[in-house]
Amino acid sequence: MRLDEIHKKLVTREGFWLWISWLLQPIVFLYFLGSSFNRFIYSKGIIPKQKFSTIVVSIGNIEVGGVGKTPVTIRIAKKLSSMGIKTSVVCKNLSAGTGAPVAVRPGSYSGKVSLSDEAILLGRAVGKSCSVYTGSDKTAAVERAVREMKPEVVIVDDGFQHHKLFRDLDVVVLNADHPFGQGGLLPVGTLRESSRVLTNADYLWVNGVTSEAQLALARRLVSTRNWKAPFIASSIVPGKPQKSDGTSDRVGKVVAFCGIGKPQGFKRTLERTGYEVTKFHIYPDHWQYTKNDIHRLMNSFSKSDSAYLITTEKDAARLGTAQVKKMNLRVLPIKLSVINQSSEDDLLGSILELIGRDV
């Protein structure tokens, strides 16, 4: 059994895993103490944070995987760039080991290290209008971005737990289905930190809204942790399935697969959009696909009566352009539709105010 499968059973407390989760509570408590202490020593200045002359905005979360912070990062970066704000985007390179940060270009990058899916996706999405840097240490990546590009704003993808970096604004993205995660803290739940740390957020962004009732409940829950921070809500809007040559295809019967934090969310998006999912293959988050994986996927497709294989943009980034073409794969692009535009405008206005631009 894979580690991600074990974690899922711990989170959902299936069968005897309920008792295992109870036995692991001392480890949960130690994890809580460690994460709380880490935030405390930086918040009190016991260990100083590294501050830059450039405005730094974090798009973070409190839950592992799949809440939509990367689409939010892309959206805000594009908005700022369209307003004439010189913007850099920074993310962690999960494939870098301890290497130095590198600059990502659309379709390429400066350096001889492999890139993780988020870095590739950000490079493709915003690399033509914003500079993108990635590395094992996000602070070092910010430092290089500031030194080389002198941006007015640096947006850090997943920076809420990166305590050694000073952020001028913290935007925390939450899942509309479960804003406070599932199952509690790691390792038996999905939370990186207690939901009480949301008091440190400057803006709260709930993503994946599918109904008014769900939005109202999420708003009430979030307000119990931070009623002062402006509340932004968005829904996921899937585009047409994209072929490897950039053209779009029709919605149809598919074999789907993904290796992301919330795989069932991808499946639900497909089904709500009108796809008939005949087979659905789940891999761990950030999974690096092997030849055997690809062979099994192609075999699963050949035995089905589906029109094509389909996956997420992040999975396609990990597979690479050549493999996507070889598999005749379709990719499902997604965008965010903001429900309360005035709250997003307030966020953009706050960033403009921080850099000294007229609102």
Backbone hydrogen bonds in HBPLUS format (Angstrom, degrees):
<---DONOR---> <-ACCEPTOR-->    atom                        ^
c    i                          cat <-CA-CA->   ^        H-A-AA   ^      H-
h    n   atom  resd res      DA  || num        DHA   H-A  angle D-A-AA Bond
n    s   type  num  typ     dist DA aas  dist angle  dist       angle   num
A0005-GLU N   A0002-ARG O   3.08 MM   3  5.24 125.4  2.39  98.9 112.8     1
A0006-ILE N   A0002-ARG O   3.03 MM   4  6.41 152.1  2.11 150.0 158.2     2
A0007-HIS N   A0003-LEU O   2.89 MM   4  6.13 161.1  1.93 150.9 156.0     3
A0008-LYS N   A0004-ASP O   3.03 MM   4  6.17 152.2  2.11 136.6 143.9     4
A0009-LYS N   A0005-GLU O   3.14 MM   4  6.40 154.4  2.21 143.0 148.8     5
A0010-LEU N   A0006-ILE O   2.97 MM   4  6.28 150.6  2.06 148.2 156.9     6
A0011-VAL N   A0007-HIS O   2.87 MM   4  6.12 156.2  1.93 152.0 158.4     7
A0012-THR N   A0008-LYS O   2.97 MM   4  6.18 161.1  2.01 149.2 153.7     8
A0013-ARG N   A0009-LYS O   2.82 MM   4  5.66 116.2  2.23 132.3 147.2     9
A0014-GLU N   A0009-LYS O   3.24 MM   5  5.45 152.7  2.31 141.2 148.7    10
A0017-TRP N   A0014-GLU O   2.88 MM   3  5.29 149.4  1.97 141.9 139.7    11
A0018-LEU N   A0015-GLY O   3.20 MM   3  6.07 168.7  2.22 119.7 122.9    12
A0019-TRP N   A0016-PHE O   3.02 MM   3  5.43 127.5  2.30 105.4 116.8    13
A0020-ILE N   A0016-PHE O   3.22 MM   4  6.67 151.5  2.31 142.1 150.4    14
A0021-SER N   A0017-TRP O   2.89 MM   4  6.03 155.4  1.95 142.9 148.8    15
A0022-TRP N   A0018-LEU O   3.15 MM   4  6.45 147.0  2.26 138.6 147.1    16
A0023-LEU N   A0019-TRP O   2.98 MM   4  6.25 153.2  2.05 145.7 152.8    17
A0024-LEU N   A0020-ILE O   3.02 MM   4  6.27 132.8  2.25 141.3 154.0    18
A0025-GLN N   A0022-TRP O   3.18 MM   3  5.32 165.1  2.20 107.2 111.3    19
A0027-ILE N   A0024-LEU O   2.94 MM   3  5.39 125.7  2.24 110.9 124.7    20
A0028-VAL N   A0024-LEU O   3.05 MM   4  6.44 152.0  2.13 148.5 157.3    21
A0029-PHE N   A0025-GLN O   2.87 MM   4  6.14 154.9  1.93 153.0 159.2    22
A0030-LEU N   A0026-PRO O   3.01 MM   4  6.28 153.5  2.08 141.8 148.5    23
A0031-TYR N   A0027-ILE O   2.85 MM   4  6.08 154.8  1.92 147.9 155.3    24
A0032-PHE N   A0028-VAL O   2.87 MM   4  6.14 153.6  1.94 146.7 154.1    25
A0033-LEU N   A0029-PHE O   2.95 MM   4  6.24 159.1  1.99 148.5 153.6    26
A0034-GLY N   A0030-LEU O   2.93 MM   4  6.14 160.4  1.97 148.3 153.7    27
A0035-SER N   A0031-TYR O   2.94 MM   4  6.15 169.9  1.95 156.4 158.3    28
A0036-SER N   A0032-PHE O   2.93 MM   4  5.97 159.1  1.97 148.6 155.1    29
A0037-PHE N   A0033-LEU O   2.87 MM   4  5.92 158.7  1.91 146.9 153.0    30
A0038-ASN N   A0034-GLY O   2.96 MM   4  6.08 157.1  2.02 146.0 152.4    31
A0039-ARG N   A0035-SER O   3.11 MM   4  6.31 159.5  2.15 144.0 148.6    32
A0040-PHE N   A0036-SER O   2.92 MM   4  6.06 154.6  1.98 145.0 152.9    33
A0041-ILE N   A0037-PHE O   3.00 MM   4  6.19 166.5  2.02 158.1 158.4    34
A0043-SER N   A0039-ARG O   2.92 MM   4  6.02 158.4  1.96 150.9 157.9    35
A0044-LYS N   A0040-PHE O   2.98 MM   4  6.03 149.4  2.08 153.6 159.5    36
A0046-ILE N   A0041-ILE O   2.92 MM   5  5.04 120.6  2.28 145.4 161.1    37
A0047-ILE N   A0041-ILE O   3.09 MM   6  5.93 156.7  2.15 139.1 138.8    38
A0045-GLY N   A0042-TYR O   3.18 MM   3  5.07 157.2  2.23  99.3 106.1    39
A0050-GLN N   A0164-LYS O   2.65 MM 114  5.99 169.4  1.66 161.6 159.0    40
A0166-PHE N   A0050-GLN O   2.98 MM 116  5.64 175.8  1.98 141.0 140.4    41
A0154-VAL N   A0055-ILE O   2.84 MM  99  6.25 156.9  1.89 163.0 170.3    42
A0168-ASP N   A0056-VAL O   2.78 MM 112  5.40 144.4  1.90 143.2 154.9    43
A0169-LEU N   A0056-VAL O   3.39 MM 113  6.85 149.3  2.49 150.3 153.7    44
A0057-VAL N   A0154-VAL O   2.86 MM  97  6.19 166.8  1.87 163.6 167.6    45
A0156-VAL N   A0057-VAL O   2.78 MM  99  6.12 162.2  1.81 154.5 160.5    46
A0058-SER N   A0169-LEU O   2.94 MM 111  6.28 169.5  1.95 165.7 165.1    47
A0171-VAL N   A0058-SER O   2.85 MM 113  5.90 168.6  1.86 158.2 161.5    48
A0059-ILE N   A0156-VAL O   2.91 MM  97  6.08 168.8  1.92 161.0 159.4    49
A0158-ASP N   A0059-ILE O   2.71 MM  99  5.52 158.8  1.75 152.9 147.3    50
A0060-GLY N   A0171-VAL O   2.80 MM 111  6.16 159.0  1.84 167.7 171.4    51
A0173-VAL N   A0060-GLY O   2.75 MM 113  6.03 172.9  1.76 154.8 153.1    52
A0192-ARG N   A0062-ILE O   2.68 MM 130  5.30 165.6  1.70 143.5 148.6    53
A0064-VAL N   A0190-THR O   2.87 MM 126  5.58 161.2  1.90 161.6 167.5    54
A0072-VAL N   A0068-GLY O   3.24 MM   4  6.45 153.4  2.31 144.4 152.0    55
A0073-THR N   A0069-LYS O   2.84 MM   4  6.07 154.5  1.90 146.6 153.9    56
A0074-ILE N   A0070-THR O   2.92 MM   4  6.19 161.4  1.95 155.2 159.5    57
A0075-ARG N   A0071-PRO O   2.94 MM   4  6.11 158.8  1.99 143.3 149.3    58
A0076-ILE N   A0072-VAL O   2.94 MM   4  6.17 170.8  1.95 159.2 160.3    59
A0077-ALA N   A0073-THR O   2.93 MM   4  6.02 163.3  1.96 150.7 156.1    60
A0078-LYS N   A0074-ILE O   2.99 MM   4  6.11 161.1  2.03 149.0 153.8    61
A0079-LYS N   A0075-ARG O   2.97 MM   4  6.17 156.0  2.02 147.0 154.2    62
A0080-LEU N   A0076-ILE O   2.95 MM   4  6.15 167.0  1.97 154.9 157.3    63
A0081-SER N   A0077-ALA O   2.98 MM   4  6.10 162.6  2.01 146.8 152.2    64
A0082-SER N   A0078-LYS O   2.91 MM   4  6.03 155.8  1.97 146.9 153.1    65
A0083-MET N   A0080-LEU O   3.03 MM   3  5.11 138.3  2.21  98.1 110.5    66
A0085-ILE N   A0080-LEU O   3.03 MM   5  5.33 160.7  2.07 150.4 145.5    67
A0084-GLY N   A0081-SER O   2.98 MM   3  5.18 159.2  2.02 109.9 113.8    68
A0152-GLU N   A0086-LYS O   2.80 MM  66  5.32 146.4  1.91 135.6 145.9    69
A0153-VAL N   A0086-LYS O   3.27 MM  67  6.64 154.4  2.34 157.2 161.2    70
A0131-SER N   A0087-THR O   3.35 MM  44  6.80 145.9  2.47 150.4 151.6    71
A0088-SER N   A0153-VAL O   2.96 MM  65  6.39 158.4  2.01 156.6 163.7    72
A0155-ILE N   A0088-SER O   2.82 MM  67  6.27 163.7  1.85 159.3 161.6    73
A0089-VAL N   A0131-SER O   2.79 MM  42  6.25 155.2  1.85 156.6 165.1    74
A0133-TYR N   A0089-VAL O   2.85 MM  44  6.30 160.6  1.89 163.1 169.8    75
A0090-VAL N   A0155-ILE O   2.82 MM  65  6.15 161.3  1.86 161.3 163.1    76
A0157-ASP N   A0090-VAL O   2.80 MM  67  6.09 166.5  1.82 176.9 177.1    77
A0091-CYS N   A0133-TYR O   3.13 MM  42  6.70 148.1  2.24 152.1 161.9    78
A0093-ASN N   A0135-GLY O   2.85 MM  42  4.70 163.0  1.88 113.6 118.1    79
A0096-ALA N   A0093-ASN O   3.15 MM   3  5.41 168.9  2.17 116.7 117.8    80
A0099-GLY N   A0096-ALA O   3.14 MM   3  5.48 165.0  2.16 126.3 130.6    81
A0102-VAL N   A0134-THR O   2.77 MM  32  5.56 157.9  1.82 162.0 163.9    82
A0134-THR N   A0102-VAL O   2.95 MM  32  5.56 159.0  2.00 156.9 163.9    83
A0110-SER N   A0103-ALA O   2.77 MM   7  5.32 166.0  1.79 162.8 167.7    84
A0104-VAL N   A0132-VAL O   2.72 MM  28  5.23 171.3  1.72 149.9 153.1    85
A0105-ARG N   A0108-SER O   2.70 MM   3  4.94 152.4  1.78 133.8 138.4    86
A0108-SER N   A0105-ARG O   2.95 MM   3  4.94 162.7  1.98 116.0 121.4    87
A0120-ILE N   A0116-SER O   3.18 MM   4  6.50 162.1  2.21 156.7 161.8    88
A0121-LEU N   A0117-ASP O   2.86 MM   4  6.02 167.2  1.87 156.3 160.3    89
A0122-LEU N   A0118-GLU O   2.88 MM   4  6.00 163.6  1.91 148.6 153.1    90
A0123-GLY N   A0119-ALA O   2.96 MM   4  6.09 155.2  2.02 142.7 150.0    91
A0124-ARG N   A0120-ILE O   2.96 MM   4  6.22 157.0  2.01 151.0 156.8    92
A0125-ALA N   A0121-LEU O   2.89 MM   4  6.03 155.7  1.95 148.1 155.5    93
A0126-VAL N   A0122-LEU O   2.92 MM   4  5.83 171.4  1.93 152.9 154.8    94
A0127-GLY N   A0123-GLY O   2.93 MM   4  4.43 132.1  2.16 118.0 126.7    95
A0129-SER N   A0126-VAL O   3.03 MM   3  5.60 147.0  2.14 117.2 126.2    96
A0130-CYS N   A0126-VAL O   2.74 MM   4  5.60 152.3  1.82 166.9 174.5    97
A0141-ALA N   A0137-ASP O   3.07 MM   4  6.40 148.5  2.18 146.0 155.7    98
A0142-VAL N   A0138-LYS O   2.86 MM   4  6.15 151.5  1.94 148.2 155.4    99
A0143-GLU N   A0139-THR O   2.92 MM   4  6.18 157.8  1.97 146.9 153.2   100
A0144-ARG N   A0140-ALA O   3.04 MM   4  6.30 155.2  2.10 144.5 149.9   101
A0145-ALA N   A0141-ALA O   2.99 MM   4  6.18 161.3  2.02 146.4 151.9   102
A0146-VAL N   A0142-VAL O   2.87 MM   4  6.09 164.4  1.90 157.7 161.1   103
A0147-ARG N   A0143-GLU O   2.98 MM   4  6.10 158.4  2.03 144.2 150.6   104
A0148-GLU N   A0144-ARG O   2.88 MM   4  5.98 166.5  1.90 156.2 159.1   105
A0149-MET N   A0145-ALA O   2.86 MM   4  5.55 158.8  1.90 144.6 151.9   106
A0150-LYS N   A0146-VAL O   3.09 MM   4  4.63 138.0  2.27 112.3 122.3   107
A0162-HIS N   A0159-GLY O   3.12 MM   3  4.95 155.6  2.19  99.5 106.8   108
A0165-LEU N   A0162-HIS O   3.25 MM   3  6.06 166.1  2.27 122.6 126.9   109
A0202-ASP N   A0170-ASP O   2.86 MM  32  5.21 152.2  1.94 141.8 150.9   110
A0203-TYR N   A0170-ASP O   3.17 MM  33  6.51 150.7  2.26 152.9 151.3   111
A0172-VAL N   A0203-TYR O   2.96 MM  31  6.33 166.8  1.97 160.8 159.7   112
A0205-TRP N   A0172-VAL O   2.86 MM  33  5.98 174.5  1.86 152.6 153.7   113
A0174-LEU N   A0205-TRP O   2.75 MM  31  6.08 156.9  1.80 151.6 156.7   114
A0207-ASN N   A0174-LEU O   2.83 MM  33  6.10 168.6  1.84 176.5 172.9   115
A0176-ALA N   A0207-ASN O   2.90 MM  31  5.53 153.5  1.97 166.8 158.6   116
A0181-GLY N   A0178-HIS O   2.99 MM   3  5.24 148.8  2.09 125.3 121.6   117
A0190-THR N   A0182-GLN O   2.92 MM   8  5.51 136.9  2.10 146.4 159.6   118
A0191-LEU N   A0184-GLY O   3.05 MM   7  5.88 166.9  2.06 153.2 150.4   119
A0189-GLY N   A0185-LEU O   2.82 MM   4  4.66 124.2  2.13 116.1 123.1   120
A0186-LEU N   A0191-LEU O   3.02 MM   5  5.76 144.3  2.16 161.9 150.9   121
A0197-VAL N   A0194-SER O   3.13 MM   3  6.03 171.8  2.14 124.9 127.0   122
A0198-LEU N   A0195-SER O   3.11 MM   3  5.74 163.7  2.14 116.2 120.5   123
A0199-THR N   A0196-ARG O   3.33 MM   3  6.23 172.6  2.34 119.9 121.4   124
A0200-ASN N   A0197-VAL O   2.92 MM   3  5.71 167.6  1.94 122.5 126.7   125
A0201-ALA N   A0198-LEU O   3.04 MM   3  5.24 165.4  2.06 110.2 114.8   126
A0204-LEU N   A0230-PRO O   3.04 MM  26  6.30 175.3  2.05 171.6 173.0   127
A0232-ILE N   A0204-LEU O   2.79 MM  28  6.12 168.5  1.81 161.0 164.3   128
A0206-VAL N   A0232-ILE O   2.72 MM  26  6.18 153.7  1.79 167.8 165.2   129
A0234-SER N   A0206-VAL O   2.93 MM  28  6.41 146.9  2.04 160.1 165.0   130
A0208-GLY N   A0234-SER O   2.96 MM  26  6.15 120.6  2.32 127.7 144.6   131
A0209-VAL N   A0234-SER O   3.06 MM  25  5.99 171.2  2.07 143.6 141.3   132
A0215-LEU N   A0211-SER O   3.07 MM   4  6.29 156.9  2.13 144.4 150.8   133
A0216-ALA N   A0212-GLU O   2.89 MM   4  6.13 157.4  1.95 149.7 155.6   134
A0217-LEU N   A0213-ALA O   3.03 MM   4  6.25 160.6  2.07 149.1 153.7   135
A0218-ALA N   A0214-GLN O   2.96 MM   4  6.14 164.8  1.99 150.0 154.4   136
A0219-ARG N   A0215-LEU O   2.92 MM   4  6.08 156.9  1.97 148.5 154.9   137
A0220-ARG N   A0216-ALA O   3.07 MM   4  6.31 155.9  2.13 144.7 150.6   138
A0221-LEU N   A0217-LEU O   2.95 MM   4  6.20 164.2  1.98 156.1 160.2   139
A0222-VAL N   A0218-ALA O   2.94 MM   4  6.04 170.6  1.95 153.5 156.2   140
A0223-SER N   A0219-ARG O   3.06 MM   4  6.12 151.5  2.14 142.3 149.7   141
A0224-THR N   A0221-LEU O   3.12 MM   3  5.53 146.9  2.23 106.4 115.7   142
A0225-ARG N   A0222-VAL O   3.01 MM   3  5.52 155.2  2.07 113.3 120.9   143
A0226-ASN N   A0222-VAL O   3.04 MM   4  6.33 157.5  2.09 152.7 159.9   144
A0339-ILE N   A0233-ALA O   2.83 MM 106  5.55 163.5  1.85 142.4 148.2   145
A0235-SER N   A0337-SER O   2.93 MM 102  5.27 156.9  1.99 140.5 145.1   146
A0337-SER N   A0235-SER O   2.92 MM 102  5.27 164.4  1.95 152.4 156.7   147
A0237-VAL N   A0335-LYS O   2.76 MM  98  5.15 171.6  1.77 163.7 161.5   148
A0335-LYS N   A0237-VAL O   2.91 MM  98  5.15 155.3  1.97 135.8 143.8   149
A0239-GLY N   A0333-PRO O   2.71 MM  94  5.24 168.3  1.72 153.9 152.6   150
A0249-ASP N   A0241-PRO O   2.78 MM   8  5.38 146.3  1.89 153.6 162.8   151
A0242-GLN N   A0331-VAL O   2.82 MM  89  5.06 173.7  1.83 147.3 148.3   152
A0331-VAL N   A0242-GLN O   2.98 MM  89  5.06 152.5  2.05 134.6 143.3   153
A0243-LYS N   A0247-THR O   2.74 MM   4  5.44 175.6  1.74 175.2 176.4   154
A0246-GLY N   A0243-LYS O   3.04 MM   3  5.37 163.5  2.07 113.8 117.4   155
A0276-GLU N   A0252-GLY O   3.23 MM  24  6.31 159.8  2.27 127.2 132.2   156
A0307-ALA N   A0253-LYS O   2.68 MM  54  5.53 156.3  1.74 143.4 147.9   157
A0254-VAL N   A0276-GLU O   2.87 MM  22  6.12 160.6  1.91 150.1 155.2   158
A0278-THR N   A0254-VAL O   2.90 MM  24  6.03 155.1  1.96 161.7 169.9   159
A0255-VAL N   A0308-TYR O   3.20 MM  53  6.52 156.5  2.25 144.6 150.9   160
A0310-ILE N   A0255-VAL O   3.00 MM  55  6.34 149.8  2.09 150.5 154.0   161
A0256-ALA N   A0279-LYS O   2.94 MM  23  6.24 158.0  1.99 165.4 158.8   162
A0281-HIS N   A0256-ALA O   2.91 MM  25  6.36 160.8  1.95 147.4 151.4   163
A0257-PHE N   A0310-ILE O   3.19 MM  53  6.68 144.5  2.32 159.3 169.2   164
A0258-CYS N   A0281-HIS O   3.14 MM  23  6.70 145.2  2.27 160.6 170.9   165
A0283-TYR N   A0258-CYS O   2.87 MM  25  6.02 150.1  1.96 155.6 155.9   166
A0286-HIS N   A0259-GLY O   3.11 MM  27  5.86 136.1  2.32 144.9 136.7   167
A0265-GLY N   A0262-LYS O   3.06 MM   3  5.50 138.4  2.24 109.5 120.8   168
A0266-PHE N   A0263-PRO O   3.04 MM   3  5.31 125.2  2.36 101.8 114.9   169
A0267-LYS N   A0263-PRO O   3.20 MM   4  6.63 156.6  2.25 148.4 154.7   170
A0268-ARG N   A0264-GLN O   2.89 MM   4  6.09 161.5  1.92 148.0 152.8   171
A0269-THR N   A0265-GLY O   2.98 MM   4  6.14 152.6  2.05 141.9 149.5   172
A0270-LEU N   A0266-PHE O   3.04 MM   4  6.32 157.4  2.09 148.2 153.7   173
A0271-GLU N   A0267-LYS O   2.96 MM   4  6.26 165.4  1.98 154.2 157.8   174
A0272-ARG N   A0268-ARG O   2.83 MM   4  5.99 160.8  1.86 151.8 157.0   175
A0273-THR N   A0269-THR O   3.08 MM   4  6.14 136.4  2.28 138.2 149.0   176
A0273-THR N   A0270-LEU O   3.14 MM   3  5.18 129.9  2.40  95.2 108.7   177
A0275-TYR N   A0270-LEU O   3.02 MM   5  5.36 157.8  2.07 151.9 145.1   178
A0274-GLY N   A0271-GLU O   3.19 MM   3  5.25 151.8  2.28  99.5 107.9   179
A0287-TRP N   A0284-PRO O   3.15 MM   3  5.35 130.3  2.41 142.1 134.4   180
A0294-ILE N   A0290-THR O   3.08 MM   4  6.40 163.8  2.11 151.6 155.2   181
A0295-HIS N   A0291-LYS O   2.88 MM   4  6.08 155.3  1.94 145.6 153.1   182
A0296-ARG N   A0292-ASN O   2.94 MM   4  6.15 159.0  1.98 149.2 154.1   183
A0297-LEU N   A0293-ASP O   2.93 MM   4  6.21 156.3  1.99 150.0 156.8   184
A0298-MET N   A0294-ILE O   2.91 MM   4  6.11 162.8  1.94 152.0 156.4   185
A0299-ASN N   A0295-HIS O   2.90 MM   4  6.03 152.2  1.98 145.0 153.3   186
A0300-SER N   A0296-ARG O   2.85 MM   4  6.03 153.6  1.92 144.5 151.6   187
A0301-PHE N   A0297-LEU O   2.96 MM   4  6.21 153.0  2.03 145.2 152.5   188
A0302-SER N   A0298-MET O   2.93 MM   4  6.12 156.8  1.98 144.9 151.2   189
A0303-LYS N   A0299-ASN O   3.13 MM   4  6.31 140.1  2.30 142.5 151.6   190
A0304-SER N   A0301-PHE O   3.07 MM   3  5.19 154.3  2.14 103.9 112.0   191
A0330-ARG N   A0309-LEU O   2.89 MM  21  6.04 155.2  1.95 145.2 153.6   192
A0311-THR N   A0330-ARG O   3.04 MM  19  6.57 143.9  2.18 149.8 159.3   193
A0332-LEU N   A0311-THR O   2.99 MM  21  6.25 162.1  2.02 167.8 173.1   194
A0316-ALA N   A0312-THR O   3.01 MM   4  6.23 157.2  2.06 147.3 154.0   195
A0317-ALA N   A0313-GLU O   2.95 MM   4  6.17 145.3  2.07 141.6 151.0   196
A0318-ARG N   A0314-LYS O   3.11 MM   4  6.48 149.0  2.21 144.5 152.0   197
A0319-LEU N   A0315-ASP O   2.99 MM   4  6.28 151.9  2.07 148.0 156.0   198
A0320-GLY N   A0316-ALA O   2.98 MM   4  6.11 152.9  2.06 146.8 153.4   199
A0324-VAL N   A0320-GLY O   3.02 MM   4  6.23 160.6  2.06 156.5 162.6   200
A0325-LYS N   A0321-THR O   3.06 MM   4  6.27 156.1  2.12 148.2 154.0   201
A0326-LYS N   A0322-ALA O   2.94 MM   4  6.16 155.3  2.00 144.5 152.0   202
A0327-MET N   A0323-GLN O   2.92 MM   4  6.07 153.7  1.99 150.7 156.2   203
A0329-LEU N   A0324-VAL O   3.03 MM   5  5.25 170.4  2.04 160.7 161.5   204
A0328-ASN N   A0325-LYS O   3.09 MM   3  4.96 150.9  2.17  98.2 107.2   205
A0343-SER N   A0340-ASN O   3.08 MM   3  5.83 139.3  2.25 119.9 128.5   206
A0345-ASP N   A0341-GLN O   2.92 MM   4  6.19 158.0  1.97 153.3 160.2   207
A0346-ASP N   A0342-SER O   2.94 MM   4  6.15 139.1  2.11 135.6 146.5   208
A0347-LEU N   A0343-SER O   3.11 MM   4  6.46 148.0  2.22 141.0 148.4   209
A0348-LEU N   A0344-GLU O   2.98 MM   4  6.34 163.8  2.00 155.4 158.8   210
A0349-GLY N   A0345-ASP O   2.81 MM   4  5.96 151.8  1.89 142.4 151.2   211
A0350-SER N   A0346-ASP O   2.91 MM   4  6.14 147.2  2.02 142.5 150.9   212
A0351-ILE N   A0347-LEU O   3.10 MM   4  6.45 153.2  2.18 149.0 155.6   213
A0352-LEU N   A0348-LEU O   2.98 MM   4  6.29 161.5  2.02 150.3 155.3   214
A0353-GLU N   A0349-GLY O   2.91 MM   4  6.11 153.0  1.99 145.6 153.3   215
A0354-LEU N   A0350-SER O   3.01 MM   4  6.22 151.1  2.10 142.8 150.2   216
A0355-ILE N   A0351-ILE O   3.12 MM   4  6.45 149.0  2.22 148.7 156.3   217
A0357-ARG N   A0352-LEU O   2.80 MM   5  5.00 151.2  1.88 158.8 153.6   218
A0356-GLY N   A0353-GLU O   3.15 MM   3  5.01 150.4  2.24  96.0 104.8   219
